[in-house]
Amino acid sequence: MLSSFPKRRGRRLRQNSRVRALVRENGLSKSDLICPIFIRDGENIIEPIPSMPGINRYSIDTVIPYVEKLINLGIFTVALFPLTPSDKKSSTCEEAWNPKNLVNIATRKLKYNFPELIIMLDVALDPYNSDGHDGLLVDGKIINDETLVALERQALVQAEAGADILGPSDMMDGRIGVIRTALEKNGFKDTLIMSYAAKFSSAFYGPFREAVGAQGLLKGDKKTYQIDPPNMEEAIREVGEDIFEGADMVMVKPGMPYLDVISEVKRKFSFPTFAYQVSGEYSMLKGAIENNWLDKDSMIVESLTCFKRAGCDGILTYFAPDAAEIINKNS
């Protein structure tokens, strides 16, 4: 039993910054941060994304100095997402497993320039799909098992390009097992899988779809394969299945609206757990910052620290460069 007042005064532990730091339960470090980056074709391009103020698409030549900046800040893990040209999108998604597609070329060049960099690539068909879906659409229905064949091919060319982490975000049944088996059989035994294990059918993804050029392409919705937002137990089952099939890390997406899911995943499995502070979360908070409704530094640190408190080992966040600058300034 806790002592009662005045034997116990909770404010004793809050009386100054040194005492607060001494008893702080969770902290944010640069090693917690994964920075998503959007890339596009062309040369000498840094293209702002209107719905994500401060976030750009980079051509491969301009992404190299941007990544150098991230490394100098202390961020060594990035996640690459492509804006695929419309003439390379199709309903069969062959560009997804083209060894010379945008993300594979970018991975090779970044690995050449920065061998210490950890690169994560998304395994899903939506950036390459003229139907806007994460899987293959036939007669108005996403076909699961045929999509697994495509995802396996995509995963292997990404591993061959040098990706350190594969992030299957498609939410097809059985995809982690298929990808893990393919990686083992083809000699990629050290390639990590961070599964988007609990990916919800969320309203917070809108700006991302603009960023990768999928906005307006989606036929129907993604509710037949992404998790229904009210469901906790279903999310836990999905995470457990992905761990069983061979995931090395699991992710909950979106982040802040699903802190309870993050906490339960960590409690249930004691497994490396990540969250994606998605585009809608970023744009919402960034808009408030730009209107001076929220203090930038304190809001960024607080929003990311809450992920750590919930149980995250790391966070994919568009605020990664800002957060690293704040940490460096305060260290």
HUBEL-V269669 format. One record per pair of residues at least 4 apart in sequence whose C-alpha atoms are under 7 Angstrom apart, sorted by the first residue. I is the first residue (numbers start at 1). GAP is how many residues later the second one is. If there is no record, write none. Layout:
# HUBEL-V269669
i=I gap=GAP
i=I gap=GAP
This chain:
# HUBEL-V269669
i=3 gap=4
i=3 gap=5
i=4 gap=4
i=5 gap=4
i=11 gap=4
i=13 gap=6
i=13 gap=7
i=14 gap=5
i=14 gap=6
i=15 gap=4
i=16 gap=4
i=17 gap=4
i=18 gap=4
i=19 gap=4
i=20 gap=4
i=26 gap=282
i=26 gap=283
i=27 gap=278
i=28 gap=4
i=28 gap=277
i=30 gap=44
i=30 gap=45
i=30 gap=294
i=31 gap=44
i=32 gap=281
i=32 gap=282
i=32 gap=283
i=33 gap=42
i=33 gap=281
i=33 gap=282
i=33 gap=283
i=33 gap=284
i=33 gap=287
i=34 gap=43
i=34 gap=44
i=34 gap=45
i=34 gap=281
i=34 gap=282
i=34 gap=283
i=34 gap=286
i=35 gap=42
i=35 gap=43
i=35 gap=44
i=35 gap=281
i=35 gap=282
i=35 gap=283
i=35 gap=285
i=36 gap=42
i=36 gap=43
i=36 gap=44
i=36 gap=280
i=36 gap=281
i=36 gap=282
i=37 gap=41
i=37 gap=42
i=37 gap=43
i=37 gap=44
i=38 gap=18
i=38 gap=19
i=38 gap=20
i=38 gap=42
i=38 gap=43
i=38 gap=44
i=39 gap=18
i=39 gap=19
i=39 gap=20
i=39 gap=21
i=39 gap=42
i=39 gap=43
i=39 gap=44
i=40 gap=17
i=40 gap=18
i=40 gap=19
i=40 gap=42
i=40 gap=43
i=40 gap=44
i=40 gap=62
i=41 gap=18
i=41 gap=61
i=42 gap=17
i=43 gap=16
i=43 gap=18
i=44 gap=15
i=44 gap=17
i=44 gap=18
i=45 gap=13
i=45 gap=14
i=45 gap=17
i=46 gap=10
i=46 gap=11
i=46 gap=12
i=46 gap=13
i=46 gap=16
i=47 gap=9
i=47 gap=10
i=47 gap=11
i=48 gap=7
i=48 gap=8
i=48 gap=9
i=49 gap=4
i=49 gap=6
i=49 gap=7
i=49 gap=8
i=49 gap=162
i=51 gap=156
i=51 gap=232
i=52 gap=155
i=52 gap=231
i=58 gap=4
i=58 gap=5
i=59 gap=4
i=60 gap=4
i=60 gap=46
i=62 gap=4
i=63 gap=4
i=64 gap=4
i=64 gap=46
i=65 gap=4
i=66 gap=4
i=67 gap=4
i=68 gap=4
i=69 gap=4
i=70 gap=4
i=70 gap=5
i=70 gap=251
i=71 gap=4
i=71 gap=5
i=73 gap=251
i=73 gap=252
i=74 gap=250
i=76 gap=41
i=76 gap=42
i=77 gap=40
i=77 gap=41
i=77 gap=42
i=78 gap=40
i=78 gap=41
i=78 gap=42
i=79 gap=40
i=79 gap=41
i=79 gap=42
i=80 gap=23
i=80 gap=40
i=80 gap=41
i=81 gap=22
i=81 gap=41
i=82 gap=20
i=82 gap=21
i=82 gap=45
i=82 gap=130
i=83 gap=44
i=83 gap=128
i=83 gap=129
i=83 gap=130
i=84 gap=4
i=84 gap=43
i=84 gap=44
i=85 gap=4
i=88 gap=7
i=89 gap=4
i=89 gap=6
i=89 gap=39
i=89 gap=40
i=89 gap=41
i=90 gap=38
i=90 gap=39
i=90 gap=40
i=91 gap=38
i=91 gap=39
i=91 gap=40
i=91 gap=45
i=92 gap=44
i=93 gap=32
i=93 gap=35
i=93 gap=36
i=94 gap=4
i=95 gap=6
i=95 gap=33
i=96 gap=29
i=96 gap=32
i=96 gap=58
i=97 gap=56
i=97 gap=57
i=97 gap=60
i=99 gap=5
i=99 gap=58
i=100 gap=4
i=100 gap=5
i=101 gap=4
i=102 gap=4
i=103 gap=4
i=104 gap=4
i=104 gap=54
i=104 gap=57
i=105 gap=4
i=106 gap=4
i=107 gap=4
i=107 gap=54
i=107 gap=55
i=107 gap=56
i=108 gap=4
i=108 gap=53
i=108 gap=54
i=109 gap=4
i=110 gap=4
i=111 gap=4
i=111 gap=6
i=118 gap=46
i=119 gap=44
i=119 gap=45
i=119 gap=46
i=120 gap=43
i=120 gap=44
i=120 gap=45
i=120 gap=46
i=120 gap=47
i=121 gap=42
i=121 gap=44
i=121 gap=45
i=121 gap=46
i=122 gap=44
i=122 gap=45
i=122 gap=46
i=122 gap=47
i=123 gap=28
i=123 gap=31
i=123 gap=32
i=123 gap=43
i=123 gap=44
i=123 gap=45
i=123 gap=46
i=123 gap=47
i=124 gap=10
i=124 gap=27
i=124 gap=44
i=124 gap=45
i=124 gap=46
i=125 gap=4
i=125 gap=8
i=125 gap=9
i=125 gap=10
i=126 gap=6
i=126 gap=7
i=126 gap=8
i=127 gap=85
i=127 gap=87
i=129 gap=4
i=130 gap=87
i=131 gap=86
i=131 gap=87
i=131 gap=88
i=132 gap=82
i=132 gap=85
i=132 gap=86
i=132 gap=87
i=133 gap=85
i=134 gap=36
i=135 gap=7
i=135 gap=8
i=135 gap=12
i=135 gap=35
i=136 gap=6
i=136 gap=7
i=136 gap=11
i=137 gap=4
i=137 gap=5
i=137 gap=6
i=138 gap=4
i=138 gap=5
i=143 gap=4
i=144 gap=4
i=144 gap=28
i=144 gap=29
i=145 gap=4
i=146 gap=4
i=147 gap=4
i=148 gap=4
i=148 gap=27
i=149 gap=4
i=150 gap=4
i=151 gap=4
i=152 gap=4
i=152 gap=26
i=152 gap=27
i=152 gap=30
i=153 gap=4
i=154 gap=4
i=155 gap=4
i=155 gap=24
i=156 gap=4
i=156 gap=27
i=157 gap=4
i=158 gap=4
i=158 gap=5
i=159 gap=4
i=159 gap=32
i=164 gap=27
i=164 gap=28
i=165 gap=26
i=165 gap=27
i=165 gap=28
i=165 gap=29
i=166 gap=26
i=166 gap=27
i=166 gap=28
i=167 gap=26
i=167 gap=27
i=167 gap=28
i=167 gap=29
i=168 gap=27
i=168 gap=28
i=169 gap=26
i=169 gap=27
i=171 gap=54
i=171 gap=55
i=172 gap=53
i=174 gap=4
i=175 gap=4
i=176 gap=4
i=176 gap=66
i=176 gap=69
i=176 gap=70
i=176 gap=71
i=177 gap=4
i=177 gap=68
i=177 gap=69
i=178 gap=4
i=179 gap=4
i=180 gap=4
i=180 gap=66
i=181 gap=4
i=182 gap=4
i=183 gap=4
i=183 gap=5
i=183 gap=6
i=184 gap=4
i=184 gap=5
i=192 gap=56
i=193 gap=54
i=193 gap=55
i=193 gap=56
i=194 gap=53
i=194 gap=54
i=194 gap=55
i=194 gap=56
i=194 gap=57
i=195 gap=52
i=195 gap=54
i=195 gap=55
i=195 gap=56
i=196 gap=54
i=196 gap=55
i=196 gap=56
i=197 gap=41
i=197 gap=42
i=197 gap=45
i=197 gap=53
i=197 gap=54
i=197 gap=55
i=198 gap=37
i=198 gap=40
i=198 gap=41
i=198 gap=53
i=198 gap=54
i=198 gap=55
i=199 gap=27
i=199 gap=28
i=199 gap=53
i=199 gap=54
i=199 gap=55
i=200 gap=26
i=200 gap=27
i=200 gap=28
i=200 gap=29
i=200 gap=53
i=200 gap=54
i=201 gap=21
i=201 gap=22
i=201 gap=25
i=201 gap=26
i=201 gap=27
i=201 gap=28
i=202 gap=27
i=204 gap=74
i=204 gap=75
i=204 gap=76
i=204 gap=77
i=205 gap=4
i=205 gap=73
i=205 gap=74
i=205 gap=75
i=206 gap=4
i=206 gap=74
i=207 gap=4
i=207 gap=72
i=207 gap=73
i=208 gap=4
i=208 gap=71
i=209 gap=4
i=209 gap=5
i=209 gap=6
i=210 gap=4
i=210 gap=5
i=214 gap=4
i=222 gap=4
i=223 gap=4
i=223 gap=5
i=227 gap=8
i=231 gap=4
i=232 gap=4
i=232 gap=29
i=233 gap=4
i=234 gap=4
i=235 gap=4
i=236 gap=4
i=236 gap=29
i=237 gap=4
i=238 gap=4
i=239 gap=4
i=239 gap=11
i=240 gap=4
i=241 gap=4
i=242 gap=4
i=242 gap=5
i=243 gap=4
i=249 gap=22
i=249 gap=23
i=249 gap=24
i=250 gap=22
i=250 gap=23
i=250 gap=24
i=251 gap=22
i=251 gap=23
i=251 gap=24
i=252 gap=10
i=252 gap=22
i=252 gap=23
i=252 gap=24
i=253 gap=22
i=253 gap=23
i=254 gap=4
i=254 gap=21
i=254 gap=22
i=254 gap=23
i=254 gap=24
i=255 gap=4
i=255 gap=20
i=255 gap=21
i=255 gap=22
i=255 gap=23
i=256 gap=21
i=258 gap=4
i=259 gap=4
i=259 gap=48
i=259 gap=51
i=260 gap=4
i=261 gap=4
i=262 gap=4
i=262 gap=48
i=262 gap=49
i=263 gap=4
i=263 gap=47
i=263 gap=48
i=264 gap=4
i=265 gap=4
i=266 gap=4
i=266 gap=5
i=266 gap=7
i=266 gap=45
i=272 gap=41
i=273 gap=39
i=273 gap=40
i=274 gap=38
i=274 gap=39
i=274 gap=40
i=274 gap=41
i=275 gap=37
i=275 gap=39
i=275 gap=40
i=275 gap=41
i=276 gap=39
i=276 gap=40
i=276 gap=41
i=277 gap=4
i=277 gap=5
i=277 gap=38
i=277 gap=39
i=277 gap=40
i=278 gap=4
i=278 gap=39
i=279 gap=4
i=280 gap=4
i=281 gap=4
i=282 gap=4
i=282 gap=36
i=283 gap=4
i=284 gap=4
i=285 gap=4
i=286 gap=4
i=287 gap=4
i=288 gap=4
i=288 gap=5
i=288 gap=6
i=289 gap=4
i=289 gap=5
i=289 gap=6
i=289 gap=7
i=294 gap=5
i=295 gap=4
i=296 gap=4
i=297 gap=4
i=297 gap=29
i=298 gap=4
i=299 gap=4
i=300 gap=4
i=300 gap=23
i=301 gap=4
i=301 gap=22
i=302 gap=4
i=304 gap=4
i=305 gap=4
i=306 gap=4
i=307 gap=4
i=307 gap=5
i=308 gap=4
i=308 gap=5
i=319 gap=4
i=320 gap=4
i=321 gap=4
i=322 gap=4
i=323 gap=4
i=324 gap=4
i=325 gap=4
i=326 gap=4
i=327 gap=4
